[in-house]
Amino acid sequence: MALQIFGTKKCKDTKKAQRFFKERGLDFQFVDLTQKELSKGEFRSVAQYVGGLEEMVNWESKDKDGLAHIQYRVEEQREEILRESPELLKTPIVRFGKKATVGLAEKVWKEWAQEMKNGK
């Protein structure tokens, strides 16, 4: 299964995720969200796996106007805004097959790393 890390080059937590998998000698694809947004399908798949759209929002973002903007929108509009505004997303978003995490999730990543090494 392929491992993907979605984030930005400036995000410290995204760098930690990359380092985590590099240190274990595991291959991954890095996708810079400032260059390419998640597709609708990818976004919805991640949101569903992590427990909904709310779980993907970085409520500590410095973009307070952006956060206020999404609070008063219907779900479909919120999704579009979040896909286009990576600064409002909790990163890194790490996908392993149909599984996903948002933010730092080293405990889960350790399980995935073991699965990758065992060839599952």
Beta strands, then each sheet from edge to edge (+ up, - down):
strand 1: 3-7
strand 2: 29-32
strand 3: 93-96
strand 4: 99-102
sheet 1: 2+ 1+ 3- 4+
end
